[in-house]
C-alpha cells in the first residue's frame, strides 16, 4: 500500500473462532492489539521516516448490517442506535467503479488520531450475545486506510487503499439456537456469506464470464479486493472443538478456493488535475508570448470584426476568380484558416439548399435551362466575335495611317537635299 498498490486483509470463520480479536484485538492488554492497530502503527511509522514524499491519510469505517451499509465515523451524529447513523448507498460509474455515497472520509495525521477513529467506530458496532459467543459481532465491518503520496514538484500522485475486513460469523442457524431478532441477523449474515462464496467459486473457475458481485452489498464493496486490482490476504479462523468440525472443514474449503484466485494488482498512479491545469496554463502563456515576439503583435483567441470582413472579401474574390492558378492567402494563422473553411462550407451548404427542387420540376427546368444557356452562350460568342472584328478594324486603320505618315516624311524635299549633302561629304 505504501508503494501504491491496493491491499485487503479479511478474516473468515465461524462465530467465536477469533475473527474480531484477530482484526481489532482485545481491549484489556496492549499486547492483545489486533491487525488494525498494528497496521496503523506500522504505516505512520513508515510515513514519518520517508521525507521524500508528501503523504495524506484518510480513514473510513463501513458497517454492513442486514444488507444495509452504515457509516460508523459519521461526524454529525453521536448515535444511540445503529439506525440513527447515515445509510451508505452503493453507486456505480460507467467504468464499473464502485462509489459509496454518504461514507465519510476522516483525515488522520498521526497514529493517535487514527486509533481514536477506530475506537469511535467500534463503539457504534452491532454486538449481541449468542450461545456461540458472549459478544458476537452481528455485522460485516470494513475499515479502510486511504493513502495518497506525491513527490514535491511532481504532477504524478499515487493513491492506494488498504481494506481490513472483519466478517460476521458463519455457522448453521439451527446450531446457534437463536430466535426472533437474532435469527433475522443470522439469516442475513449467512446469505451475504453465501454470496461471497458464490463470487469466490466463480472467480476460481477459469472460463466463467459472469461474476455475481451485485448479489450483496459486501461483494459489491469488495469487488476490487476479490478479483481485481488488489493484493488480497485471507485469514481463516477455526474453533478447534469436536462439535465444530463441520464448520472448520467448510472454512478450510473456502480458504482453499480463495487461494486459487489470482488478482492483478497494478500501481495506482494518476496526474494531479490542479497541477496539470496550472502547468498547461503556463505553457499556453509562454506560447502566446513567443508568437507575439515572432509576429510582432499580440494574438487573441477571437478574430476582430475588421479581420472577419477582410476575410469575407478575400473569400468572395477567390470564388469569383476564374483563374485556376489563383490562391487564397490568409497567412500562417490557424484561426483565419479555420474561419475560411467554415465560411466556405456555409456558402456551399446554402447553395445546395437553394438548388434543391422537386424531381419532376428538375427534368423540365433542366431542359429549359440548358436551352437558354446554349442560346445565351451563342449570343455571347457572337458579341465577342463582333467586338474582336471591331478591334481588328481599328488596329488596321491605325496601321494604315502610320504607314502613310512614314511615306510622306521620306519624300519631302528637305530630306532629299540633306541626303545629297551627306553623300558629297
C-alpha positions in Angstrom: 0.0 0.0 0.0 2.9 2.4 0.8 4.3 1.6 -2.7 1.0 2.5 -4.4 -0.8 -0.9 -4.6 -4.3 -1.7 -3.2 -4.4 -4.3 -0.4 -7.1 -6.3 1.5 -6.9 -8.5 4.6 -10.1 -10.2 5.6 -10.9 -12.7 8.4 -13.3 -15.6 7.7 -14.6 -18.2 10.1 -17.4 -19.3 12.4 -18.7 -17.3 15.4 -16.4 -17.4 18.4 -13.3 -18.5 16.4 -11.5 -15.2 16.9 -12.1 -13.0 13.8 -12.7 -9.7 15.6 -9.9 -10.5 18.1 -7.5 -11.0 15.1 -8.6 -7.9 13.2 -9.3 -5.4 16.0 -7.7 -7.1 19.1 -8.5 -7.3 22.8 -9.2 -4.1 24.8 -7.5 -5.3 28.1 -3.8 -5.5 27.2 -1.6 -3.7 24.7 -0.1 -7.0 23.6 -3.5 -8.2 22.5 -4.0 -5.5 19.9 -5.1 -6.7 16.5 -4.1 -6.2 12.9 -5.8 -2.8 12.5 -3.9 -1.1 15.4 -0.6 -2.8 14.4 -1.1 -1.7 10.7 -1.8 1.9 11.7 1.3 1.9 13.9 3.4 0.5 11.1 2.1 2.8 8.4 2.5 6.1 10.4 6.0 4.9 11.5 7.0 4.4 7.8 5.4 7.7 6.8 7.5 9.6 9.4 10.7 8.0 8.2 10.1 8.8 4.5 10.6 12.6 3.9 11.0 12.3 0.1 7.2 12.4 -0.4 4.2 14.3 0.9 1.6 11.8 2.3 -2.1 12.3 3.2 -4.0 9.6 5.1 -7.8 9.2 5.4 -9.8 6.6 7.3 -13.3 5.2 6.6 -15.3 2.6 8.6 -18.2 0.9 7.0 -20.6 -1.5 8.7 -22.9 -3.8 6.7 -25.8 -4.9 8.9 -28.8 -6.8 7.5 -27.7 -5.9 3.9 -27.7 -2.1 4.8 -24.5 0.0 4.9 -23.8 2.4 7.8 -21.1 5.0 8.3 -19.5 4.3 11.7 -17.4 7.5 11.6 -20.3 10.0 10.9 -19.1 13.3 12.3 -22.6 14.8 12.7 -24.2 12.2 14.9 -23.4 10.6 18.2 -25.8 7.7 17.6 -27.6 5.9 20.3 -28.7 3.3 17.8 -27.2 1.9 14.7 -30.3 3.0 12.6 -29.5 6.7 13.5 -26.3 6.5 11.5 -26.4 7.7 7.9 -27.1 4.9 5.4 -24.4 4.2 2.8 -25.6 3.8 -0.8 -23.6 2.0 -3.5 -23.3 3.8 -6.8 -21.5 2.6 -9.9 -20.0 4.7 -12.7 -19.8 3.8 -16.5 -16.4 2.2 -15.9 -17.9 -0.1 -13.3 -16.0 1.6 -10.4 -17.9 1.5 -7.1 -18.6 4.7 -5.2 -20.0 4.8 -1.7 -22.4 7.7 -1.1 -22.7 9.0 2.5 -19.5 7.2 3.6 -17.3 9.9 5.3 -13.5 10.0 4.9 -11.8 11.3 8.1 -8.3 12.6 7.8 -5.7 11.2 10.3 -2.4 13.0 10.5 -0.9 10.6 13.1 -1.4 7.2 14.8 -3.3 8.6 17.8 -6.0 10.2 15.6 -6.4 7.0 13.5 -6.8 4.9 16.7 -9.4 7.3 18.1 -11.4 6.9 14.8 -11.1 3.1 15.2 -12.4 3.2 18.8 -15.2 5.6 17.8 -16.3 3.2 15.1 -16.0 0.1 17.4 -18.4 1.7 19.9 -21.1 2.0 17.3 -20.8 -1.6 16.1 -23.7 -4.0 16.3 -22.8 -6.6 19.0 -25.1 -9.2 20.6 -24.8 -12.2 22.9 -25.3 -15.5 21.2 -24.9 -19.1 22.5 -21.7 -19.3 20.5 -20.1 -16.0 21.8 -20.9 -13.5 24.6 -20.1 -10.5 22.4 -20.7 -11.7 18.8 -20.3 -9.1 16.0 -23.6 -9.3 14.1 -22.3 -7.4 11.0 -19.5 -7.2 8.5 -17.1 -4.3 9.1 -14.7 -2.8 6.6 -12.0 -0.5 8.0 -10.2 1.3 5.1 -7.0 3.3 5.2 -6.6 5.6 2.1 -3.1 6.8 1.4 -2.1 9.3 -1.3 1.5 10.3 -1.9 3.2 12.8 -4.1 6.8 14.0 -4.6 7.3 17.8 -4.2 7.1 19.5 -7.6 5.8 16.4 -9.4 2.4 16.2 -11.1 2.1 12.5 -10.5 0.1 11.3 -7.5 -0.2 7.8 -6.1 -3.5 6.7 -4.4 -3.8 3.3 -2.6 -6.2 1.8 -0.1 -6.0 -1.0 2.5 -9.2 -2.8 3.4 -9.2 -4.5 6.8 -12.3 -6.6 6.9 -13.9 -8.3 9.9 -16.7 -10.6 8.6 -19.6 -11.7 10.7 -19.6 -15.3 12.0 -20.5 -18.2 9.6 -22.4 -21.1 11.2 -25.6 -23.0 10.8 -28.6 -21.2 12.2 -30.0 -24.4 13.8 -26.8 -24.9 15.7 -26.8 -21.4 17.3 -30.3 -22.0 18.8 -31.3 -18.3 18.4 -34.7 -16.9 17.5 -36.5 -13.6 16.8 -34.2 -10.6 16.0 -31.0 -12.7 16.3 -32.4 -15.2 13.8 -33.1 -12.5 11.2 -29.5 -11.2 11.7 -28.1 -14.8 11.3 -30.1 -15.3 8.1 -28.7 -12.0 6.5 -25.2 -12.9 7.6 -25.4 -16.4 6.1 -27.0 -15.0 2.9 -24.2 -12.5 2.4 -21.5 -15.1 3.2 -23.2 -17.5 0.7 -23.0 -14.8 -2.0 -19.3 -14.2 -1.1 -18.7 -17.9 -1.6 -20.5 -17.8 -4.9 -18.2 -15.0 -6.1 -15.1 -16.9 -4.9 -16.3 -20.1 -6.7 -17.0 -18.1 -9.9 -13.5 -16.4 -9.7 -11.8 -19.7 -9.3 -13.4 -21.1 -12.5 -11.3 -20.1 -15.4 -13.9 -19.9 -18.2 -16.6 -18.1 -16.1 -17.7 -14.9 -17.9 -20.1 -13.5 -15.2 -19.1 -12.9 -11.6 -22.2 -12.2 -9.3 -20.7 -9.2 -7.4 -24.1 -7.3 -7.3 -25.9 -10.0 -5.3 -24.9 -8.5 -2.0 -23.5 -5.2 -0.7 -20.4 -6.8 0.8 -19.3 -8.4 -2.5 -20.0 -5.1 -4.4 -17.8 -3.1 -2.0 -15.0 -5.8 -2.1 -15.2 -6.2 -5.9 -11.6 -4.9 -6.4 -10.3 -7.0 -3.5 -11.8 -10.3 -4.6 -11.0 -10.3 -8.3 -9.4 -7.1 -9.5 -6.7 -4.6 -8.8 -5.8 -5.6 -5.3 -3.4 -7.8 -3.3 -5.6 -9.9 -1.0 -4.9 -12.0 2.1 -7.4 -14.1 3.8 -7.2 -15.2 7.4 -9.1 -18.4 8.2 -10.1 -18.7 11.9 -11.0 -22.1 13.3 -12.6 -23.1 16.5 -10.8 -26.3 17.4 -13.5 -28.3 19.1 -15.1 -31.7 18.2 -18.6 -30.3 17.8 -17.3 -27.5 15.4 -15.6 -29.9 13.0 -18.1 -29.3 10.2 -17.6 -25.5 10.3 -13.8 -25.9 10.5 -13.8 -28.1 7.3 -16.1 -25.7 5.4 -13.9 -22.8 6.4 -10.8 -24.6 5.1 -12.5 -25.5 1.9 -13.5 -21.8 1.4 -9.8 -20.8 2.1 -8.7 -23.3 -0.5 -11.0 -21.7 -3.1 -9.7 -18.2 -2.2 -6.1 -19.4 -2.7 -6.9 -20.3 -6.3 -7.9 -16.8 -7.3 -5.2 -14.7 -9.0 -5.6 -10.9 -8.7 -3.7 -8.5 -11.0 -2.6 -5.6 -8.8 -1.3 -2.5 -10.7 0.3 0.7 -9.5 -2.3 3.4 -8.9 -0.7 6.5 -10.4 -2.5 9.5 -11.8 -1.8 13.1 -12.8 -2.9 15.7 -10.2 -5.5 17.7 -12.1 -4.8 21.0 -10.4 -1.1 20.8 -11.1 -1.7 19.8 -14.7 -4.1 22.7 -15.3 -1.5 25.2 -13.8 1.2 23.6 -16.0 -0.9 23.9 -19.2 -1.9 27.5 -18.4 1.8 28.4 -18.0 2.7 26.6 -21.3 -0.1 28.4 -23.2 1.0 31.8 -21.9 4.6 31.1 -22.9 3.5 30.1 -26.5 1.4 33.3 -26.8 4.4 35.4 -25.7 6.6 33.5 -28.3 4.0 34.1 -31.0 3.8 37.8 -30.2 7.6 38.1 -30.4 7.7 36.4 -33.9 4.6 38.2 -35.4 5.1 41.5 -33.7 1.5 41.6 -32.4 -0.4 40.1 -29.5 -2.9 37.4 -30.7 -6.3 37.0 -29.0 -8.4 33.8 -29.2 -11.1 35.6 -31.3 -10.8 37.4 -34.6 -11.7 41.1 -34.7 -14.7 42.4 -36.7 -12.3 44.1 -39.1 -10.4 40.8 -39.7 -13.6 38.9 -40.4 -14.8 41.5 -43.0 -11.4 41.3 -44.7 -11.5 37.5 -44.8 -15.0 37.6 -46.3 -13.8 39.9 -49.1 -10.8 37.6 -49.8 -13.1 34.5 -50.0 -15.5 36.3 -52.4 -12.7 37.4 -54.6 -11.2 33.9 -54.6 -14.5 32.2 -55.5 -15.3 34.8 -58.3 -11.9 34.4 -59.9 -12.0 32.0 -62.9 -8.2 31.6 -62.9 -7.3 28.0 -61.9 -3.9 29.2 -60.5 -5.4 31.7 -58.1 -4.9 31.0 -54.4 -6.5 32.2 -51.1 -3.7 33.5 -49.0 -4.6 34.4 -45.4 -1.2 34.0 -43.8 0.1 31.4 -41.2 -2.8 32.0 -38.8 -4.8 28.9 -37.9 -7.8 31.0 -36.7 -8.1 32.6 -40.1 -7.6 29.3 -42.0 -10.3 27.6 -39.9 -12.7 30.5 -40.4 -12.2 30.4 -44.2 -13.1 26.6 -44.2 -16.2 27.2 -42.1 -17.3 30.2 -44.2 -16.8 28.3 -47.5 -18.7 25.2 -46.1 -21.6 27.5 -45.1 -21.7 29.0 -48.6 -21.7 25.5 -50.2 -24.5 24.3 -47.9 -26.5 27.5 -48.7 -26.1 26.9 -52.4 -27.1 23.2 -52.1 -30.3 24.1 -50.2 -31.2 26.8 -52.7 -30.6 24.3 -55.6 -32.9 21.6 -54.1 -36.2 21.3 -56.0 -38.8 18.7 -56.8 -37.5 15.9 -59.2 -40.4 16.4 -61.7 -39.7 20.1 -62.0 -36.0 19.5 -62.3 -36.3 17.4 -65.6 -38.2 20.2 -67.4 -36.3 23.0 -65.8 -33.0 21.4 -66.7 -34.0 21.2 -70.4 -35.2 24.8 -70.5 -32.1 25.9 -68.6 -29.8 24.0 -71.0 -31.6 25.5 -74.0 -31.5 29.0 -72.5 -27.8 28.6 -71.5 -27.0 27.4 -75.1 -28.7 30.5 -76.6 -27.1 32.8 -74.2 -23.6 31.3 -74.8 -24.1 31.7 -78.6 -25.2 35.3 -78.2 -22.1 36.0 -76.0 -19.8 34.4 -78.5 -21.3 36.5 -81.4 -20.9 39.6 -79.3 -17.2 38.7 -78.5 -16.6 38.0 -82.2 -18.1 41.3 -83.3 -16.0 43.1 -80.7 -12.8 41.4 -81.9 -13.7 42.4 -85.5 -14.2 46.0 -84.5 -10.9 45.9 -82.6 -9.1 44.4 -85.7 -10.6 47.1 -88.0 -9.5 49.9 -85.6 -5.9 48.4 -85.5 -5.8 48.1 -89.3 -6.9 51.7 -89.8 -4.2 52.9 -87.3 -1.5 50.9 -89.1 -2.6 52.4 -92.5 -2.4 56.0 -91.1 1.0 55.3 -89.6 2.3 53.9 -93.0 1.1 57.0 -94.9 2.8 59.3 -92.4 6.1 57.4 -92.8 5.9 57.6 -96.7 5.1 61.3 -96.6 8.1 62.0 -94.4 10.5 60.1 -96.7 9.6 62.0 -99.9 9.9 65.6 -98.6 12.5 67.9 -100.5 14.4 68.9 -97.3 15.1 65.3 -96.6 16.4 64.8 -100.2 18.8 67.8 -100.1 20.1 66.8 -96.8 20.8 63.3 -98.2 22.8 64.7 -101.2 25.0 66.9 -99.0 25.9 63.9 -96.8 26.8 61.9 -100.0 29.1 64.7 -101.3 30.9 65.0 -97.9 
